[in-house]
């Protein structure tokens, strides 16, 4: 396009072939140019402040940037397009732009997540979703803007397989998903999404789990504000039109589509003050940890996955299969699940990677009946001490524990007095002799001596630990609940679903109570695994996420006053290794150090909720601190009502970040020894 806004000859030729049937595509900037109104820069806080510019006036010394609008190429005629959407929390800037610039209010605005595409069929007037994540559809046709207050933004989230009929404005949800309305899976009171301790910290996940698929609430809250406390309260509400749809994708990963969630935005001012301690008493853990059963001569290895392991995650499956050996015999323990579906699904995945069906068995170990089967599997409870079942275990080269409730695994393998059953004794025997043990989700939690069985980060830091357990609902919050694990991983405490469910706080609290002097703790993200080689004394990371490593060896800890200082936090990803003898890291050679070569230089917003750029903990620390010359520290605030925590992440002498590309041009970060403090605060909120 020429400077005067007219088409160049090249652009005219593109239009000619497009009209005749050519396909046009683009990613990132190549997506932004598709609509008439092109969002070129800016962020959600700038958009909600109703600040728009037609040239780049962003200031690295400001914590936000006005929304920078230019004329796009207009190949897409059904609304405004934005990109890197969920990853950079751009809902605020897209919604504000749609209100100010979308002259045809019958049109929606569209936010496209990374690794995801809208496939637009102009003849059929449809938009289809393909890829790995979501398309956000923003409808402002009934929205009202009064000053900086916005009422009634309509949000819908489409996932792969869904189709939008633009002519009729009709959503067609993929037939492999089922409605959640009237059949909500969850029943818990979620905390407001206020920082990195909020479970499901990205907006689509927060709305899916905490609001639409949760029968306990009709509305939830989040915030976005600058370091002076000036910002907005975000209220997300179910209406009569709201509905959710749930299914699995890529194995057993939750896939949600949401229709018609109402969003309201109100300007507020926040005042955060340091507090000597919170009003609630901290209760220490009463768990007594017995001596480890681990033998330093153990030859076996571990594949510990953080949950939601994708069927397409070849590098994790390959590690497990290769360590089982050629023609290795694999046993699946189904005890954690409420049905046998996940065990059968894992068996199918193994066969898809070349394992013979006859070499895979589902072992008859459980403490409860499974749904949808004729057999009463609760009768398997006695099998843990059945000599024939125990003897059969000696024939296996690999054992896999499926996900679900980790307490069902321990109850299926430990005797009532906490001693090992015959089955567990023989699992230990084949492990010592070289077998690989693996597990996902609950199957990861059981690996350490101290098993984290329930609780949320905020509630555990606030209230401490409880001796009571109310099943899977305690996975979504409440004080921490610990039990004795199986101890196959003797090098520290393991937690799982780590970044998605924001479990950093509960892992820190559990480590402060039970961590050994020479041990660190490990939080494993979904679709990610720690490969533990006991002979080499190494941990290597495989998969699509990362592992957070918590080191409290230099920390000043005062749980009773809700204060934890000088925590060292590291995050390592696929290809990175950790030596358990030397306690040293080896970062994959496709990454380079960012230290003194930081790519960014800007003043970062505190992490305050679901509209914070790079909302996941690992990405927030990577982009806003490690790869940012403009910051020596960044902050996050997590609170409920008028109390909570200030989390400070700081660079220190040992801090270092690393960056590279993976899977094309996806940013791949690791970082080492970020210093972290947690202190209690008092919070007051006023409407402006």
C-alpha positions as CSV (number, residue, x, y, z in Angstrom):
1,X,0.0,0.0,0.0
2,X,1.2,3.5,-0.9
3,X,1.7,6.3,1.7
4,X,-1.4,8.0,0.4
5,X,-3.4,4.9,1.2
6,X,-3.9,3.8,-2.4
7,X,-3.0,0.3,-3.7
8,X,0.3,-0.5,-5.2
9,X,0.4,-2.6,-8.4
10,X,1.4,-5.6,-6.4
11,X,-1.5,-5.2,-4.1
12,X,-3.9,-4.8,-7.0
13,X,-2.6,-8.1,-8.4
14,X,-3.2,-9.8,-5.0
15,X,-6.8,-8.6,-5.1
16,X,-7.2,-9.9,-8.6
17,X,-6.1,-13.4,-7.8
18,X,-8.0,-13.3,-4.5
19,X,-11.2,-12.5,-6.3
20,X,-10.6,-15.3,-8.7
21,X,-10.2,-17.9,-6.0
22,X,-6.7,-17.7,-4.6
23,X,-6.1,-18.3,-0.9
24,X,-4.4,-15.7,1.2
25,X,-2.8,-16.5,4.5
26,X,-0.7,-14.9,7.2
27,X,0.5,-15.2,10.7
28,X,1.0,-12.6,13.4
29,X,1.5,-9.3,11.5
30,X,0.3,-11.3,8.5
31,X,-3.0,-11.8,10.3
32,X,-3.3,-8.2,11.5
33,X,-3.3,-6.7,8.0
34,X,-6.3,-8.8,6.9
35,X,-9.0,-6.4,8.2
36,X,-9.8,-2.8,7.2
37,X,-9.0,-1.6,10.7
38,X,-5.5,-2.8,11.5
39,X,-4.4,-2.9,15.2
40,X,-0.6,-2.2,14.9
41,X,0.3,-1.8,18.6
42,X,-0.8,-1.0,22.1
43,X,-2.2,-3.2,24.9
44,X,-5.3,-3.9,26.8
45,X,-4.8,-1.2,29.5
46,X,-4.3,1.4,26.8
47,X,-7.5,0.2,25.1
48,X,-9.6,0.2,28.2
49,X,-8.4,3.8,28.9
50,X,-9.8,4.7,25.5
51,X,-6.5,5.9,24.2
52,X,-6.1,5.5,20.4
53,X,-3.4,6.9,18.1
54,X,-2.6,6.7,14.4
55,X,1.2,6.7,14.9
56,X,3.5,4.9,17.2
57,X,3.9,6.9,20.4
58,X,4.6,4.0,22.7
59,X,7.0,5.0,25.5
60,X,9.2,2.3,27.2
61,X,9.0,4.3,30.4
62,X,5.2,3.9,30.5
63,X,3.6,0.7,31.8
64,X,1.0,0.7,29.0
65,X,0.7,1.8,25.4
66,X,-2.2,3.5,23.5
67,X,-3.8,1.4,20.8
68,X,-2.1,2.2,17.5
69,X,-4.6,2.0,14.6
70,X,-3.7,2.0,10.9
71,X,-5.5,1.1,7.7
72,X,-5.3,-2.6,6.9
73,X,-5.5,-4.3,3.5
74,X,-9.2,-5.3,4.0
75,X,-9.1,-8.9,2.6
76,X,-11.3,-9.9,5.6
77,X,-14.5,-7.9,5.6
78,X,-16.4,-9.2,8.6
79,X,-14.7,-7.3,11.4
80,X,-11.4,-6.4,13.1
81,X,-8.7,-9.1,13.6
82,X,-6.1,-9.3,16.4
83,X,-3.4,-11.9,17.0
84,X,-1.2,-13.5,19.6
85,X,-4.4,-13.0,21.4
86,X,-4.6,-15.0,24.6
87,X,-0.8,-15.2,25.0
88,X,-0.6,-11.4,25.1
89,X,-4.0,-10.8,26.7
90,X,-5.3,-8.5,24.0
91,X,-9.0,-8.7,24.7
92,X,-9.1,-5.2,26.2
93,X,-7.5,-3.5,23.1
94,X,-9.7,-5.5,20.7
95,X,-13.0,-4.8,22.5
96,X,-12.2,-1.1,22.8
97,X,-11.2,-0.9,19.2
98,X,-14.4,-2.6,18.1
99,X,-16.5,-0.2,20.1
100,X,-14.6,2.8,18.6
101,X,-13.9,1.7,15.0
102,X,-16.4,-1.0,14.0
103,X,-18.9,1.1,12.1
104,X,-21.0,-2.0,11.2
105,X,-22.1,-3.3,14.6
106,X,-23.4,-6.5,13.0
107,X,-19.8,-7.5,12.6
108,X,-17.9,-9.3,15.3
109,X,-14.2,-8.7,16.2
110,X,-11.9,-11.7,16.3
111,X,-8.9,-12.6,18.5
112,X,-6.7,-15.4,17.2
113,X,-4.5,-17.4,19.6
114,X,-1.0,-18.5,18.7
115,X,-0.7,-21.8,16.7
116,X,-4.4,-21.3,15.7
117,X,-6.1,-20.1,12.5
118,X,-9.4,-18.8,11.2
119,X,-10.2,-20.4,7.8
120,X,-12.5,-18.0,6.0
121,X,-14.7,-19.2,3.2
122,X,-16.1,-16.1,1.4
123,X,-18.4,-18.1,-0.8
124,X,-20.1,-20.0,2.1
125,X,-19.6,-17.0,4.5
126,X,-18.2,-19.2,7.2
127,X,-15.2,-19.1,9.6
128,X,-13.7,-22.4,10.7
129,X,-11.3,-22.9,13.6
130,X,-8.2,-25.1,13.2
131,X,-5.0,-25.5,15.3
132,X,-4.3,-26.0,18.9
133,X,-6.1,-23.2,20.8
134,X,-9.0,-20.7,20.5
135,X,-10.6,-17.9,18.5
136,X,-12.2,-15.2,20.7
137,X,-15.3,-13.6,19.1
138,X,-16.2,-10.2,20.5
139,X,-19.7,-8.8,20.0
140,X,-20.1,-5.1,20.9
141,X,-23.4,-4.6,19.1
142,X,-25.2,-4.1,22.5
143,X,-22.3,-2.6,24.4
144,X,-22.5,0.8,26.0
145,X,-19.6,3.1,26.7
146,X,-20.0,5.7,29.4
147,X,-16.7,7.5,30.2
148,X,-14.3,4.6,30.8
149,X,-17.1,2.2,31.9
150,X,-18.1,-0.5,29.3
151,X,-21.3,-2.5,29.8
152,X,-22.3,-5.7,28.0
153,X,-19.5,-6.9,25.9
154,X,-20.5,-10.4,24.6
155,X,-17.6,-12.9,24.5
156,X,-17.6,-16.3,22.8
157,X,-14.7,-18.7,22.5
158,X,-14.4,-21.2,19.6
159,X,-12.1,-24.2,19.6
160,X,-10.8,-26.4,16.8
161,X,-13.7,-27.9,14.8
162,X,-16.1,-25.1,15.5
163,X,-17.6,-23.0,12.7
164,X,-19.2,-19.6,12.6
165,X,-21.8,-18.8,10.0
166,X,-21.1,-15.1,9.5
167,X,-24.2,-14.4,7.4
168,X,-26.6,-15.7,10.1
169,X,-24.2,-15.0,13.1
170,X,-24.7,-18.6,14.1
171,X,-22.2,-20.6,16.0
172,X,-21.9,-24.3,15.1
173,X,-20.0,-26.2,17.8
174,X,-18.1,-29.4,16.8
175,X,-20.2,-32.5,17.4
176,X,-17.6,-34.1,19.5
177,X,-18.3,-31.7,22.4
178,X,-21.2,-31.9,24.8
179,X,-23.1,-29.0,26.5
180,X,-22.1,-28.1,30.0
181,X,-25.3,-26.2,30.8
182,X,-27.2,-28.1,33.4
183,X,-24.4,-30.7,33.6
184,X,-21.5,-28.6,35.0
185,X,-18.6,-30.8,36.2
186,X,-17.2,-28.4,38.8
187,X,-18.7,-27.1,42.0
188,X,-16.4,-24.7,43.8
189,X,-16.1,-21.0,44.7
190,X,-13.3,-19.6,42.6
191,X,-11.0,-16.9,43.7
192,X,-10.9,-13.7,41.6
193,X,-8.2,-13.9,39.0
194,X,-5.8,-11.4,40.5
195,X,-2.3,-12.7,39.7
196,X,0.0,-15.6,39.2
197,X,-1.5,-17.6,42.1
198,X,-4.9,-17.7,40.4
199,X,-5.8,-21.1,38.9
200,X,-6.5,-21.1,35.2
201,X,-4.8,-17.8,34.8
202,X,-5.4,-17.3,31.1
203,X,-8.8,-15.9,30.3
204,X,-10.3,-18.8,28.3
205,X,-9.3,-21.3,30.9
206,X,-10.5,-19.1,33.8
207,X,-13.9,-18.6,32.2
208,X,-14.2,-22.3,31.2
209,X,-13.3,-23.9,34.6
210,X,-14.3,-21.3,37.1
211,X,-17.5,-19.9,35.5
212,X,-19.2,-21.7,32.7
213,X,-18.4,-25.3,33.8
214,X,-18.9,-24.5,37.4
215,X,-22.4,-24.7,38.9
216,X,-21.4,-22.8,42.1
217,X,-21.2,-19.3,40.7
218,X,-22.8,-17.0,38.1
219,X,-20.0,-14.4,37.9
220,X,-16.3,-14.0,38.5
221,X,-13.9,-11.1,38.7
222,X,-10.5,-10.0,37.6
223,X,-8.5,-6.7,37.5
224,X,-5.9,-4.9,35.5
225,X,-4.1,-1.8,36.9
226,X,-0.7,-0.1,36.8
227,X,1.8,0.1,39.7
228,X,0.0,3.2,41.0
229,X,-3.2,1.2,41.3
230,X,-5.1,2.9,38.5
231,X,-7.0,0.4,36.4
232,X,-10.2,-1.6,36.0
233,X,-12.4,-4.2,37.5
234,X,-13.5,-6.9,35.0
235,X,-16.8,-8.7,35.8
236,X,-17.6,-11.8,33.7
237,X,-21.2,-13.0,34.1
238,X,-23.3,-15.9,32.9
239,X,-26.6,-14.9,31.3
240,X,-29.5,-16.9,30.0
241,X,-27.7,-17.1,26.7
242,X,-24.5,-18.4,28.1
243,X,-23.5,-22.0,27.4
244,X,-20.4,-24.1,27.4
245,X,-19.3,-27.1,25.4
246,X,-16.6,-29.6,26.5
247,X,-14.7,-32.4,24.8
248,X,-11.3,-33.9,24.5
249,X,-8.7,-33.0,21.9
250,X,-5.3,-34.6,21.2
251,X,-5.9,-37.4,23.6
252,X,-7.4,-36.4,26.9
253,X,-6.8,-32.6,26.9
254,X,-9.9,-30.6,27.9
255,X,-11.2,-28.5,24.9
256,X,-13.9,-25.9,25.7
257,X,-16.1,-23.7,23.5
258,X,-18.0,-20.9,25.3
259,X,-20.9,-18.8,24.0
260,X,-22.1,-15.5,25.2
261,X,-20.3,-14.7,28.4
262,X,-21.1,-11.1,29.4
263,X,-18.1,-8.8,30.3
264,X,-18.4,-5.5,32.1
265,X,-15.5,-3.1,32.7
266,X,-15.5,-0.5,35.5
267,X,-12.6,2.0,36.4
268,X,-11.2,1.5,39.9
269,X,-8.3,2.5,42.0
270,X,-6.3,-0.1,44.0
271,X,-4.4,0.6,47.2
272,X,-2.0,-2.1,48.3
273,X,-0.1,-1.8,51.6
274,X,2.3,-4.2,53.3
275,X,0.8,-6.1,56.2
276,X,2.6,-7.6,59.1
277,X,0.6,-10.8,58.5
278,X,-2.8,-12.0,57.4
279,X,-5.7,-12.2,59.8
280,X,-6.1,-16.0,59.3
281,X,-3.9,-18.4,61.2
282,X,-1.5,-20.7,59.3
283,X,-1.8,-24.4,60.2
284,X,1.3,-26.5,59.9
285,X,1.3,-29.9,58.2
286,X,0.8,-32.9,60.5
287,X,2.1,-35.4,58.0
288,X,4.8,-37.7,59.3
289,X,7.2,-38.7,56.5
290,X,8.7,-42.1,56.9
291,X,12.2,-43.0,55.8
292,X,12.6,-43.3,52.1
293,X,12.5,-46.7,50.5
294,X,14.7,-45.6,47.6
295,X,17.9,-47.6,47.0
296,X,20.8,-45.5,45.6
297,X,21.7,-48.5,43.3
298,X,18.3,-48.4,41.6
299,X,18.7,-48.9,37.9
300,X,15.2,-47.9,36.8
301,X,14.0,-44.6,35.4
302,X,11.0,-42.4,35.7
303,X,8.8,-40.6,33.2
304,X,6.8,-38.1,35.3
305,X,4.2,-36.2,33.2
306,X,2.3,-33.1,34.5
307,X,-1.1,-34.1,33.1
308,X,-3.0,-33.6,29.9
309,X,-0.4,-35.5,27.9
310,X,-1.2,-35.1,24.2
311,X,-1.4,-38.2,22.1
312,X,0.8,-36.3,19.6
313,X,3.5,-35.7,22.1
314,X,5.9,-38.1,20.5
315,X,9.0,-37.2,22.5
316,X,7.4,-38.1,25.8
317,X,5.9,-41.3,24.5
318,X,9.2,-42.3,22.9
319,X,11.1,-41.8,26.1
320,X,8.7,-44.2,28.0
321,X,8.6,-46.8,25.2
322,X,12.4,-46.7,24.6
323,X,13.2,-47.1,28.3
324,X,10.8,-50.1,28.4
325,X,13.0,-51.7,25.7
326,X,12.3,-53.5,22.5
327,X,9.3,-55.8,23.0
328,X,9.1,-54.5,26.5
329,X,6.0,-55.5,28.5
330,X,3.9,-52.6,29.8
331,X,1.4,-52.6,32.7
332,X,-1.2,-49.8,33.1
333,X,-2.5,-49.1,36.6
334,X,-6.0,-47.5,36.3
335,X,-6.7,-46.9,40.0
336,X,-6.8,-43.1,40.0
337,X,-9.5,-42.8,37.3
338,X,-13.2,-43.0,37.7
339,X,-13.4,-45.1,34.5
340,X,-11.2,-47.3,32.4
341,X,-11.4,-44.9,29.4
342,X,-8.1,-43.2,30.2
343,X,-6.3,-46.6,30.5
344,X,-7.7,-47.8,27.2
345,X,-6.8,-44.4,25.6
346,X,-3.2,-44.7,26.8
347,X,-3.0,-48.2,25.4
348,X,-4.2,-46.9,22.0
349,X,-1.6,-44.2,22.1
350,X,1.1,-46.8,22.9
351,X,0.1,-49.0,20.0
352,X,0.0,-45.9,17.6
353,X,3.8,-45.5,18.4
354,X,4.5,-49.1,17.6
355,X,4.0,-51.1,20.8
356,X,2.4,-54.4,20.2
357,X,-1.1,-54.7,21.7
358,X,-0.3,-58.0,23.3
359,X,2.5,-56.4,25.2
360,X,0.2,-54.0,27.1
361,X,-2.1,-55.0,30.0
362,X,-4.4,-53.0,32.2
363,X,-3.6,-54.4,35.7
364,X,-6.5,-55.3,38.1
365,X,-5.6,-52.8,40.8
366,X,-8.2,-50.4,42.2
367,X,-10.0,-49.4,45.4
368,X,-13.3,-48.5,43.6
369,X,-15.7,-49.6,40.9
370,X,-15.3,-48.0,37.4
371,X,-18.1,-46.4,35.6
372,X,-19.5,-48.1,32.5
373,X,-18.2,-51.6,33.1
374,X,-20.1,-54.8,34.0
375,X,-17.5,-55.9,36.5
376,X,-17.4,-54.5,40.0
377,X,-13.8,-53.4,40.2
378,X,-14.1,-52.4,43.8
379,X,-13.4,-56.1,44.4
380,X,-9.9,-55.6,43.0
381,X,-9.1,-53.9,46.4
382,X,-7.7,-57.2,47.7
383,X,-5.5,-57.7,44.6
384,X,-2.8,-55.6,46.0
385,X,-1.9,-58.5,48.3
386,X,-2.9,-61.3,45.9
387,X,0.2,-63.4,45.4
388,X,-0.7,-64.2,41.7
389,X,-1.2,-60.5,40.8
390,X,2.0,-59.5,42.6
391,X,3.9,-62.3,40.9
392,X,2.6,-61.2,37.5
393,X,4.1,-57.7,38.1
394,X,7.6,-59.2,37.9
395,X,7.0,-59.8,34.2
396,X,6.7,-56.1,33.3
397,X,9.4,-53.8,32.0
398,X,7.3,-50.7,32.5
399,X,4.4,-49.5,34.7
400,X,2.2,-46.5,33.9
401,X,-0.1,-44.7,36.4
402,X,-3.0,-42.9,34.8
403,X,-4.5,-39.6,36.1
404,X,-7.4,-38.9,38.4
405,X,-7.3,-38.9,42.2
406,X,-3.9,-39.7,43.5
407,X,-5.2,-40.9,46.9
408,X,-6.9,-43.8,45.0
409,X,-3.5,-45.0,43.8
410,X,-1.9,-45.0,47.2
411,X,-5.0,-46.7,48.7
412,X,-4.8,-49.3,46.0
413,X,-1.1,-50.1,46.7
414,X,-0.4,-49.3,50.4
415,X,-1.8,-51.3,53.3
416,X,-3.9,-49.5,55.9
417,X,-0.9,-49.2,58.2
418,X,1.1,-47.5,55.4
419,X,3.3,-50.5,54.7
420,X,3.8,-51.8,51.1
421,X,1.4,-54.3,49.7
422,X,2.8,-57.3,47.8
423,X,2.0,-55.6,44.5
424,X,3.9,-52.5,45.5
425,X,6.9,-54.5,46.8
426,X,7.2,-56.1,43.4
427,X,6.8,-52.7,41.6
428,X,9.8,-51.6,43.7
429,X,11.7,-54.8,42.8
430,X,11.4,-54.3,39.0
431,X,12.1,-50.6,39.4
432,X,15.4,-51.4,41.2
433,X,16.3,-53.8,38.5
434,X,15.8,-51.4,35.6
435,X,12.1,-51.0,34.8
436,X,10.7,-47.6,33.9
437,X,7.8,-46.2,35.9
438,X,5.7,-43.4,34.5
439,X,2.6,-41.5,35.3
440,X,0.6,-38.4,34.4
441,X,-1.3,-36.0,36.7
442,X,-2.2,-38.1,39.8
443,X,0.3,-40.6,38.5
444,X,2.9,-37.9,38.9
445,X,1.8,-36.8,42.3
446,X,2.4,-40.2,43.8
447,X,6.1,-40.3,42.8
448,X,7.6,-38.4,45.7
449,X,7.6,-39.3,49.4
450,X,5.4,-36.3,50.2
451,X,2.3,-36.4,48.0
452,X,0.4,-33.2,47.5
453,X,-3.2,-34.4,47.2
454,X,-5.2,-31.2,47.3
455,X,-5.3,-27.5,47.9
456,X,-4.8,-24.2,46.1
457,X,-1.9,-21.9,46.1
458,X,-3.6,-18.9,47.7
459,X,-5.4,-20.9,50.3
460,X,-2.4,-23.0,51.3
461,X,-0.2,-19.9,51.7
462,X,-3.0,-18.3,53.7
463,X,-4.4,-21.1,55.8
464,X,-1.7,-23.8,55.6
465,X,-2.7,-27.4,55.7
466,X,-5.7,-29.6,56.6
467,X,-6.0,-33.2,57.7
468,X,-9.3,-33.7,55.9
469,X,-9.9,-34.5,52.3
470,X,-13.1,-34.2,50.3
471,X,-12.0,-35.7,47.0
472,X,-11.5,-34.2,43.7
473,X,-13.2,-30.9,44.6
474,X,-10.2,-30.1,46.8
475,X,-8.1,-30.0,43.6
476,X,-9.6,-26.5,42.9
477,X,-8.8,-24.8,46.1
478,X,-8.8,-24.8,49.9
479,X,-5.9,-25.4,52.3
480,X,-3.2,-27.9,51.3
481,X,-3.7,-31.6,51.9
482,X,-0.7,-33.9,52.1
483,X,-0.4,-37.7,52.3
484,X,2.4,-40.3,52.1
485,X,3.4,-40.9,48.5
486,X,5.1,-43.9,47.0
487,X,8.6,-42.4,47.0
488,X,9.9,-43.6,43.6
489,X,11.3,-40.1,43.1
490,X,13.6,-39.5,46.2
491,X,15.0,-36.1,45.2
492,X,12.2,-33.7,46.3
493,X,8.5,-33.0,46.2
494,X,6.6,-33.2,42.8
495,X,3.5,-31.2,41.8
496,X,1.6,-31.3,38.5
497,X,-0.8,-29.4,36.3
498,X,1.6,-26.7,37.5
499,X,1.2,-23.5,35.5
500,X,-2.4,-24.1,34.4
501,X,-3.6,-24.6,38.0
502,X,-1.1,-22.0,39.4
503,X,0.3,-24.4,42.0
504,X,3.5,-22.5,42.8
505,X,2.3,-21.3,46.2
506,X,1.2,-24.7,47.4
507,X,4.5,-26.3,46.3
508,X,6.5,-23.6,48.1
509,X,4.4,-24.1,51.3
510,X,4.8,-27.9,51.1
511,X,8.5,-27.6,50.6
512,X,8.9,-25.2,53.5
513,X,7.2,-27.8,55.7
514,X,8.8,-31.0,54.5
515,X,11.6,-30.2,52.1
516,X,15.0,-31.8,52.9
517,X,18.2,-29.6,53.0
518,X,19.7,-31.3,49.9
519,X,16.5,-31.5,47.9
520,X,14.6,-29.1,45.6
521,X,11.0,-29.3,44.5
522,X,9.6,-29.7,41.0
523,X,6.3,-28.4,39.4
524,X,5.6,-30.0,36.1
525,X,3.4,-28.3,33.5
526,X,0.8,-30.1,31.4
527,X,1.9,-32.0,28.3
528,X,5.4,-32.1,29.8
529,X,7.5,-34.7,31.5
530,X,10.6,-35.0,33.7
531,X,12.7,-37.9,32.6
532,X,14.6,-39.1,35.7
533,X,17.6,-41.3,35.1
534,X,18.7,-42.8,38.4
535,X,21.9,-44.2,37.2
536,X,23.1,-41.0,35.5
537,X,21.5,-38.9,38.3
538,X,20.0,-36.6,35.8
539,X,16.6,-35.0,35.0
540,X,15.8,-34.1,31.4
541,X,12.7,-32.2,30.3
542,X,10.6,-33.3,27.4
543,X,7.3,-32.0,26.0
544,X,5.5,-28.7,25.3
545,X,5.7,-26.9,28.6
546,X,8.3,-26.7,31.3
547,X,9.3,-27.6,34.9
548,X,9.5,-25.0,37.7
549,X,12.3,-25.8,40.2
550,X,11.9,-24.4,43.7
551,X,15.0,-24.0,45.8
552,X,14.5,-22.9,49.4
553,X,18.1,-23.6,50.6
554,X,18.9,-19.9,50.9
555,X,15.4,-18.7,51.9
556,X,14.1,-16.9,54.9
557,X,10.9,-18.7,55.7
558,X,8.1,-17.6,58.2
559,X,4.9,-19.5,57.2
560,X,3.2,-18.5,60.4
561,X,3.5,-14.8,59.4
562,X,2.8,-15.8,55.8
563,X,6.2,-14.6,54.6
564,X,8.7,-16.3,52.4
565,X,11.8,-14.5,51.2
566,X,14.7,-15.2,48.9
567,X,13.2,-18.2,47.1
568,X,15.2,-19.2,44.1
569,X,12.9,-20.1,41.2
570,X,14.1,-21.7,37.9
571,X,12.2,-22.9,34.8
572,X,13.5,-25.4,32.4
573,X,12.0,-26.7,29.1
574,X,12.5,-29.5,26.5
575,X,16.1,-30.5,26.1
576,X,17.3,-28.8,29.3
577,X,18.9,-31.0,32.0
578,X,19.5,-30.9,35.7
579,X,22.3,-32.9,37.4
580,X,21.1,-34.3,40.7
581,X,24.7,-34.8,42.0
582,X,26.1,-31.4,41.3
583,X,22.8,-29.5,41.4
584,X,23.8,-27.8,38.1
585,X,21.7,-27.1,35.0
586,X,22.6,-27.7,31.4
587,X,20.5,-25.6,29.0
588,X,19.8,-27.0,25.5
589,X,22.3,-25.6,23.0
590,X,19.5,-24.2,20.7
591,X,19.0,-21.5,23.3
592,X,21.3,-18.5,24.0
593,X,21.7,-16.4,27.1
594,X,19.7,-13.2,27.3
595,X,21.9,-11.8,30.1
596,X,23.3,-8.4,28.8
597,X,21.6,-9.2,25.5
598,X,17.9,-8.6,26.5
599,X,15.6,-8.2,23.5
600,X,13.1,-5.9,25.3
601,X,13.4,-2.6,27.2
602,X,10.2,-1.4,28.7
603,X,8.4,-0.8,32.0
604,X,6.3,-3.9,32.8
605,X,2.9,-3.8,34.3
606,X,2.5,-5.8,37.5
607,X,0.8,-9.1,37.0
608,X,-2.8,-8.4,38.1
609,X,-5.1,-10.8,36.4
610,X,-6.3,-12.3,33.1
611,X,-5.6,-9.2,31.0
612,X,-1.9,-9.0,32.0
613,X,0.3,-9.5,29.0
614,X,2.0,-13.0,29.0
615,X,-0.4,-14.2,31.8
616,X,1.2,-17.5,32.6
617,X,3.9,-17.4,35.3
618,X,6.7,-18.7,33.1
619,X,6.0,-16.4,30.2
620,X,5.4,-13.4,32.5
621,X,8.8,-13.8,34.2
622,X,10.6,-14.6,30.9
623,X,9.2,-11.7,28.8
624,X,8.8,-9.0,31.5
625,X,11.9,-9.6,33.6
626,X,14.5,-11.9,32.1
627,X,14.5,-10.7,28.5
628,X,13.7,-7.1,29.5
629,X,16.6,-4.7,30.1
630,X,14.1,-2.2,31.6
631,X,13.3,-4.2,34.7
632,X,15.3,-5.5,37.7
633,X,12.1,-6.8,39.3
634,X,8.4,-7.3,38.6
635,X,5.5,-7.9,40.9
636,X,2.3,-9.8,41.1
637,X,-0.6,-9.4,43.5
638,X,-3.0,-12.2,44.6
639,X,-5.8,-11.4,46.9
640,X,-9.3,-12.2,48.0
641,X,-11.6,-9.6,49.6
642,X,-9.1,-7.2,51.3
643,X,-6.1,-9.5,52.0
644,X,-3.5,-11.3,50.0
645,X,0.1,-11.4,48.8
646,X,2.6,-9.4,47.0
647,X,5.0,-11.5,45.0
648,X,8.2,-9.9,43.8
649,X,10.4,-11.6,41.2
650,X,14.0,-10.2,41.1
651,X,17.2,-10.5,39.2
652,X,20.2,-11.6,41.3
653,X,23.8,-12.4,40.7
654,X,22.9,-16.0,39.8
655,X,19.9,-15.1,37.6
656,X,20.1,-15.9,33.9
657,X,17.6,-16.3,31.1
658,X,17.8,-18.2,27.9
659,X,15.9,-17.9,24.6
660,X,15.6,-19.8,21.4
661,X,13.1,-21.0,18.8
662,X,11.3,-24.3,18.8
663,X,8.7,-25.9,16.5
664,X,9.1,-23.2,13.9
665,X,9.3,-19.7,15.3
666,X,7.8,-20.2,18.8
667,X,9.7,-18.4,21.6
668,X,11.3,-21.0,23.9
669,X,12.6,-19.6,27.2
670,X,14.3,-21.0,30.2
671,X,15.5,-19.2,33.3
672,X,17.6,-19.9,36.3
673,X,17.7,-18.6,39.9
674,X,15.1,-15.8,39.8
675,X,14.8,-14.5,43.3
676,X,11.3,-14.4,44.7
677,X,9.7,-12.9,47.8
678,X,6.1,-13.5,49.1
679,X,4.8,-11.0,51.7
680,X,1.3,-10.4,53.0
681,X,-0.6,-7.2,51.9
682,X,-3.8,-5.3,52.6
683,X,-5.9,-4.3,49.6
684,X,-8.6,-1.7,49.2
685,X,-10.5,-1.0,46.0
686,X,-12.5,2.1,45.2
687,X,-14.7,2.8,42.2
688,X,-13.6,5.8,40.1
